[in-house]
Structures are given as structure tokens and as C-alpha cells.
Amino acid sequence: MFGIPYNFERPSLRRLLASYWQPDEGMLVKKPFGIGYTLNLANWRSWVALAVVGALLWSERSGDESTETAEMDEEPVEVIVD
């Protein structure tokens, strides 16, 4: 479909494991079910990408609490435009 791989066959456990762990392939591999690509967990770059995404999510969630309390403590600011 426009050069994007697809597979709508019912996946077996063996096919799921084989598609997510392909040591001889690159970072992205064809999905075992559905449209597109997924991460190859046998590639170290995939683990780096997951770690970066996890760190960004953790940073975003922990940062939201401090910004909400800081916004409540501040006084309103008057802006004058000439």
C-alpha cells in the first residue's frame, strides 16, 4: 500500500516474537499485524530510542506539577502596548 508494508493475518505468538527480535535487521522492521513498521528490540538503537522517549515522558509529567504551582504563586502582569 503506497510502499508501506501491511499484514492483516492473525498473528501467532511465534510470529510476534520473531518480528520484534530480528538481530540481522536494522532498527525498524515490518509490524506483525497492521500497517507500517515497529522497533526491532534486537537492535541497540531501539533501546536508546525507548530510553529517550521514557525520559521525555517522565520529565514532562514531573515538570507539570512544578509549573502549575509556580503559576498560582505569581501576580498578574500588566502589559502596556503603545
N, CA, C and O atoms as a GROMACS GRO file, in nm:
protein
  328
    1MET      N    1   0.085  -0.117   0.000
    1MET     CA    2   0.000   0.000   0.000
    1MET      C    3   0.090   0.124   0.000
    1MET      O    4   0.139   0.163   0.106
    2PHE      N    5   0.113   0.186  -0.114
    2PHE     CA    6   0.198   0.304  -0.130
    2PHE      C    7   0.339   0.282  -0.075
    2PHE      O    8   0.402   0.376  -0.026
    3GLY      N    9   0.390   0.160  -0.083
    3GLY     CA   10   0.524   0.129  -0.035
    3GLY      C   11   0.534   0.101   0.114
    3GLY      O   12   0.643   0.076   0.164
    4ILE      N   13   0.423   0.104   0.185
    4ILE     CA   14   0.421   0.078   0.329
    4ILE      C   15   0.374  -0.065   0.350
    4ILE      O   16   0.270  -0.104   0.297
    5PRO      N   17   0.448  -0.145   0.427
    5PRO     CA   18   0.408  -0.285   0.445
    5PRO      C   19   0.282  -0.299   0.530
    5PRO      O   20   0.256  -0.217   0.619
    6TYR      N   21   0.206  -0.402   0.501
    6TYR     CA   22   0.085  -0.431   0.579
    6TYR      C   23   0.068  -0.581   0.590
    6TYR      O   24   0.115  -0.657   0.505
    7ASN      N   25   0.001  -0.623   0.697
    7ASN     CA   26  -0.025  -0.764   0.720
    7ASN      C   27  -0.146  -0.773   0.812
    7ASN      O   28  -0.143  -0.725   0.925
    8PHE      N   29  -0.254  -0.835   0.763
    8PHE     CA   30  -0.374  -0.848   0.843
    8PHE      C   31  -0.406  -0.993   0.877
    8PHE      O   32  -0.520  -1.026   0.912
    9GLU      N   33  -0.306  -1.081   0.865
    9GLU     CA   34  -0.324  -1.220   0.907
    9GLU      C   35  -0.323  -1.226   1.059
    9GLU      O   36  -0.257  -1.146   1.125
   10ARG      N   37  -0.396  -1.321   1.114
   10ARG     CA   38  -0.399  -1.337   1.259
   10ARG      C   39  -0.260  -1.377   1.308
   10ARG      O   40  -0.207  -1.479   1.266
   11PRO      N   41  -0.201  -1.297   1.399
   11PRO     CA   42  -0.064  -1.326   1.442
   11PRO      C   43  -0.058  -1.440   1.544
   11PRO      O   44  -0.144  -1.451   1.632
   12SER      N   45   0.042  -1.522   1.531
   12SER     CA   46   0.068  -1.626   1.631
   12SER      C   47   0.176  -1.574   1.726
   12SER      O   48   0.244  -1.476   1.695
   13LEU      N   49   0.190  -1.638   1.840
   13LEU     CA   50   0.291  -1.596   1.937
   13LEU      C   51   0.430  -1.607   1.876
   13LEU      O   52   0.514  -1.520   1.899
   14ARG      N   53   0.454  -1.712   1.801
   14ARG     CA   54   0.585  -1.731   1.738
   14ARG      C   55   0.615  -1.618   1.639
   14ARG      O   56   0.727  -1.566   1.636
   15ARG      N   57   0.516  -1.580   1.558
   15ARG     CA   58   0.537  -1.473   1.462
   15ARG      C   59   0.556  -1.338   1.531
   15ARG      O   60   0.634  -1.255   1.484
   16LEU      N   61   0.486  -1.316   1.641
   16LEU     CA   62   0.504  -1.191   1.716
   16LEU      C   63   0.647  -1.180   1.769
   16LEU      O   64   0.712  -1.077   1.753
   17LEU      N   65   0.695  -1.286   1.832
   17LEU     CA   66   0.831  -1.284   1.888
   17LEU      C   67   0.935  -1.271   1.777
   17LEU      O   68   1.034  -1.199   1.792
   18ALA      N   69   0.913  -1.340   1.667
   18ALA     CA   70   1.009  -1.334   1.556
   18ALA      C   71   1.012  -1.197   1.491
   18ALA      O   72   1.117  -1.155   1.442
   19SER      N   73   0.903  -1.126   1.489
   19SER     CA   74   0.901  -0.995   1.424
   19SER      C   75   0.964  -0.886   1.511
   19SER      O   76   1.021  -0.791   1.457
   20TYR      N   77   0.954  -0.897   1.641
   20TYR     CA   78   1.012  -0.795   1.729
   20TYR      C   79   1.158  -0.822   1.761
   20TYR      O   80   1.225  -0.733   1.815
   21TRP      N   81   1.212  -0.940   1.731
   21TRP     CA   82   1.351  -0.974   1.761
   21TRP      C   83   1.416  -1.029   1.636
   21TRP      O   84   1.412  -1.150   1.610
   22GLN      N   85   1.478  -0.940   1.558
   22GLN     CA   86   1.547  -0.978   1.435
   22GLN      C   87   1.688  -0.920   1.440
   22GLN      O   88   1.710  -0.807   1.397
   23PRO      N   89   1.785  -0.997   1.492
   23PRO     CA   90   1.921  -0.944   1.510
   23PRO      C   91   1.990  -0.899   1.382
   23PRO      O   92   2.075  -0.810   1.387
   24ASP      N   93   1.957  -0.956   1.268
   24ASP     CA   94   2.025  -0.922   1.143
   24ASP      C   95   1.964  -0.802   1.072
   24ASP      O   96   2.016  -0.760   0.968
   25GLU      N   97   1.856  -0.746   1.122
   25GLU     CA   98   1.788  -0.634   1.057
   25GLU      C   99   1.825  -0.502   1.124
   25GLU      O  100   1.899  -0.500   1.222
   26GLY      N  101   1.774  -0.393   1.069
   26GLY     CA  102   1.800  -0.260   1.122
   26GLY      C  103   1.710  -0.227   1.240
   26GLY      O  104   1.656  -0.316   1.306
   27MET      N  105   1.695  -0.099   1.266
   27MET     CA  106   1.618  -0.053   1.382
   27MET      C  107   1.468  -0.073   1.362
   27MET      O  108   1.396  -0.102   1.458
   28LEU      N  109   1.419  -0.058   1.239
   28LEU     CA  110   1.277  -0.073   1.212
   28LEU      C  111   1.252  -0.201   1.133
   28LEU      O  112   1.328  -0.234   1.042
   29VAL      N  113   1.146  -0.273   1.169
   29VAL     CA  114   1.105  -0.395   1.100
   29VAL      C  115   0.955  -0.388   1.073
   29VAL      O  116   0.884  -0.306   1.132
   30LYS      N  117   0.908  -0.473   0.982
   30LYS     CA  118   0.766  -0.475   0.949
   30LYS      C  119   0.685  -0.522   1.070
   30LYS      O  120   0.728  -0.610   1.144
   31LYS      N  121   0.568  -0.462   1.089
   31LYS     CA  122   0.481  -0.499   1.201
   31LYS      C  123   0.424  -0.639   1.178
   31LYS      O  124   0.398  -0.677   1.064
   32PRO      N  125   0.404  -0.716   1.284
   32PRO     CA  126   0.346  -0.849   1.268
   32PRO      C  127   0.197  -0.844   1.237
   32PRO      O  128   0.142  -0.940   1.182
   33PHE      N  129   0.131  -0.735   1.270
   33PHE     CA  130  -0.011  -0.717   1.243
   33PHE      C  131  -0.039  -0.569   1.225
   33PHE      O  132  -0.004  -0.488   1.311
   34GLY      N  133  -0.102  -0.533   1.115
   34GLY     CA  134  -0.137  -0.393   1.093
   34GLY      C  135  -0.056  -0.332   0.982
   34GLY      O  136  -0.004  -0.402   0.895
   35ILE      N  137  -0.044  -0.199   0.984
   35ILE     CA  138   0.020  -0.125   0.878
   35ILE      C  139   0.143  -0.053   0.934
   35ILE      O  140   0.136   0.010   1.039
   36GLY      N  141   0.256  -0.064   0.864
   36GLY     CA  142   0.373   0.014   0.899
   36GLY      C  143   0.487  -0.066   0.958
   36GLY      O  144   0.501  -0.186   0.934
   37TYR      N  145   0.567   0.004   1.037
   37TYR     CA  146   0.689  -0.052   1.094
   37TYR      C  147   0.682  -0.045   1.247
   37TYR      O  148   0.600   0.027   1.304
   38THR      N  149   0.770  -0.121   1.311
   38THR     CA  150   0.782  -0.120   1.456
   38THR      C  151   0.929  -0.132   1.492
   38THR      O  152   1.012  -0.155   1.405
   39LEU      N  153   0.962  -0.115   1.619
   39LEU     CA  154   1.101  -0.122   1.663
   39LEU      C  155   1.148  -0.266   1.671
   39LEU      O  156   1.075  -0.356   1.712
   40ASN      N  157   1.273  -0.287   1.630
   40ASN     CA  158   1.338  -0.415   1.641
   40ASN      C  159   1.412  -0.418   1.774
   40ASN      O  160   1.512  -0.348   1.791
   41LEU      N  161   1.365  -0.496   1.869
   41LEU     CA  162   1.422  -0.496   2.003
   41LEU      C  163   1.558  -0.564   2.012
   41LEU      O  164   1.622  -0.561   2.117
   42ALA      N  165   1.605  -0.626   1.903
   42ALA     CA  166   1.738  -0.684   1.900
   42ALA      C  167   1.843  -0.580   1.863
   42ALA      O  168   1.963  -0.609   1.868
   43ASN      N  169   1.802  -0.461   1.827
   43ASN     CA  170   1.893  -0.354   1.787
   43ASN      C  171   1.910  -0.257   1.904
   43ASN      O  172   1.812  -0.217   1.966
   44TRP      N  173   2.033  -0.220   1.934
   44TRP     CA  174   2.059  -0.133   2.048
   44TRP      C  175   2.001   0.007   2.028
   44TRP      O  176   1.969   0.075   2.125
   45ARG      N  177   1.986   0.051   1.903
   45ARG     CA  178   1.931   0.184   1.877
   45ARG      C  179   1.784   0.194   1.921
   45ARG      O  180   1.738   0.301   1.962
   46SER      N  181   1.713   0.084   1.913
   46SER     CA  182   1.573   0.083   1.957
   46SER      C  183   1.564   0.107   2.108
   46SER      O  184   1.475   0.178   2.155
   47TRP      N  185   1.656   0.047   2.182
   47TRP     CA  186   1.656   0.066   2.327
   47TRP      C  187   1.693   0.210   2.364
   47TRP      O  188   1.641   0.265   2.461
   48VAL      N  189   1.782   0.269   2.286
   48VAL     CA  190   1.816   0.411   2.310
   48VAL      C  191   1.694   0.499   2.283
   48VAL      O  192   1.665   0.590   2.360
   49ALA      N  193   1.623   0.470   2.174
   49ALA     CA  194   1.503   0.548   2.141
   49ALA      C  195   1.397   0.533   2.251
   49ALA      O  196   1.335   0.631   2.289
   50LEU      N  197   1.377   0.412   2.301
   50LEU     CA  198   1.280   0.391   2.409
   50LEU      C  199   1.322   0.463   2.536
   50LEU      O  200   1.237   0.518   2.608
   51ALA      N  201   1.452   0.464   2.566
   51ALA     CA  202   1.500   0.534   2.685
   51ALA      C  203   1.479   0.685   2.672
   51ALA      O  204   1.440   0.750   2.769
   52VAL      N  205   1.504   0.740   2.555
   52VAL     CA  206   1.485   0.884   2.533
   52VAL      C  207   1.338   0.920   2.546
   52VAL      O  208   1.304   1.019   2.611
   53VAL      N  209   1.250   0.842   2.486
   53VAL     CA  210   1.106   0.868   2.496
   53VAL      C  211   1.060   0.857   2.641
   53VAL      O  212   0.983   0.941   2.688
   54GLY      N  213   1.107   0.756   2.712
   54GLY     CA  214   1.071   0.740   2.853
   54GLY      C  215   1.119   0.857   2.938
   54GLY      O  216   1.046   0.905   3.026
   55ALA      N  217   1.241   0.903   2.913
   55ALA     CA  218   1.294   1.018   2.988
   55ALA      C  219   1.215   1.145   2.959
   55ALA      O  220   1.189   1.224   3.049
   56LEU      N  221   1.177   1.165   2.834
   56LEU     CA  222   1.098   1.283   2.799
   56LEU      C  223   0.959   1.279   2.863
   56LEU      O  224   0.910   1.381   2.912
   57LEU      N  225   0.897   1.161   2.864
   57LEU     CA  226   0.766   1.149   2.929
   57LEU      C  227   0.777   1.173   3.079
   57LEU      O  228   0.693   1.243   3.137
   58TRP      N  229   0.880   1.117   3.142
   58TRP     CA  230   0.899   1.136   3.285
   58TRP      C  231   0.925   1.283   3.316
   58TRP      O  232   0.872   1.338   3.413
   59SER      N  233   1.007   1.347   3.233
   59SER     CA  234   1.038   1.489   3.252
   59SER      C  235   0.913   1.575   3.236
   59SER      O  236   0.892   1.669   3.313
   60GLU      N  237   0.831   1.543   3.136
   60GLU     CA  238   0.710   1.620   3.114
   60GLU      C  239   0.613   1.606   3.229
   60GLU      O  240   0.554   1.705   3.274
   61ARG      N  241   0.594   1.486   3.278
   61ARG     CA  242   0.500   1.464   3.388
   61ARG      C  243   0.548   1.522   3.519
   61ARG      O  244   0.468   1.575   3.596
   62SER      N  245   0.676   1.514   3.547
   62SER     CA  246   0.727   1.570   3.672
   62SER      C  247   0.735   1.722   3.664
   62SER      O  248   0.725   1.789   3.766
   63GLY      N  249   0.752   1.778   3.545
   63GLY     CA  250   0.761   1.922   3.528
   63GLY      C  251   0.626   1.991   3.536
   63GLY      O  252   0.620   2.109   3.570
   64ASP      N  253   0.518   1.921   3.506
   64ASP     CA  254   0.385   1.982   3.507
   64ASP      C  255   0.345   2.026   3.648
   64ASP      O  256   0.281   2.131   3.663
   65GLU      N  257   0.380   1.950   3.749
   65GLU     CA  258   0.343   1.984   3.886
   65GLU      C  259   0.411   2.112   3.932
   65GLU      O  260   0.347   2.195   3.997
   66SER      N  261   0.539   2.129   3.899
   66SER     CA  262   0.611   2.248   3.945
   66SER      C  263   0.565   2.373   3.871
   66SER      O  264   0.562   2.481   3.930
   67THR      N  265   0.530   2.362   3.744
   67THR     CA  266   0.487   2.481   3.670
   67THR      C  267   0.348   2.525   3.714
   67THR      O  268   0.319   2.644   3.715
   68GLU      N  269   0.262   2.431   3.750
   68GLU     CA  270   0.127   2.469   3.797
   68GLU      C  271   0.135   2.546   3.927
   68GLU      O  272   0.064   2.645   3.944
   69THR      N  273   0.217   2.503   4.021
   69THR     CA  274   0.228   2.573   4.148
   69THR      C  275   0.297   2.708   4.129
   69THR      O  276   0.263   2.803   4.199
   70ALA      N  277   0.392   2.718   4.038
   70ALA     CA  278   0.461   2.844   4.014
   70ALA      C  279   0.366   2.945   3.951
   70ALA      O  280   0.374   3.064   3.982
   71GLU      N  281   0.277   2.901   3.864
   71GLU     CA  282   0.183   2.992   3.801
   71GLU      C  283   0.082   3.044   3.903
   71GLU      O  284   0.037   3.158   3.890
   72MET      N  285   0.046   2.966   4.002
   72MET     CA  286  -0.050   3.010   4.102
   72MET      C  287   0.012   3.114   4.195
   72MET      O  288  -0.060   3.201   4.245
   73ASP      N  289   0.140   3.107   4.221
   73ASP     CA  290   0.207   3.196   4.314
   73ASP      C  291   0.236   3.334   4.253
   73ASP      O  292   0.251   3.431   4.327
   74GLU      N  293   0.243   3.344   4.123
   74GLU     CA  294   0.279   3.469   4.059
   74GLU      C  295   0.162   3.566   4.057
   74GLU      O  296   0.046   3.527   4.052
   75GLU      N  297   0.197   3.693   4.060
   75GLU     CA  298   0.099   3.800   4.049
   75GLU      C  299   0.066   3.824   3.902
   75GLU      O  300   0.150   3.795   3.817
   76PRO      N  301  -0.051   3.874   3.871
   76PRO     CA  302  -0.082   3.908   3.731
   76PRO      C  303   0.012   4.017   3.680
   76PRO      O  304   0.054   4.104   3.757
   77VAL      N  305   0.044   4.013   3.554
   77VAL     CA  306   0.136   4.108   3.493
   77VAL      C  307   0.056   4.199   3.401
   77VAL      O  308  -0.026   4.153   3.321
   78GLU      N  309   0.080   4.328   3.414
   78GLU     CA  310   0.011   4.425   3.329
   78GLU      C  311   0.102   4.458   3.211
   78GLU      O  312   0.218   4.494   3.229
   79VAL      N  313   0.048   4.444   3.091
   79VAL     CA  314   0.125   4.471   2.970
   79VAL      C  315   0.067   4.592   2.901
   79VAL      O  316  -0.053   4.598   2.874
   80ILE      N  317   0.152   4.690   2.873
   80ILE     CA  318   0.107   4.812   2.805
   80ILE      C  319   0.171   4.814   2.667
   80ILE      O  320   0.293   4.804   2.653
   81VAL      N  321   0.086   4.826   2.565
   81VAL     CA  322   0.134   4.830   2.428
   81VAL      C  323   0.104   4.968   2.370
   81VAL      O  324  -0.011   5.012   2.370
   82ASP      N  325   0.206   5.036   2.323
   82ASP     CA  326   0.187   5.169   2.264
   82ASP      C  327   0.171   5.159   2.116
   82ASP      O  328   0.154   5.261   2.049
   0.00000   0.00000   0.00000
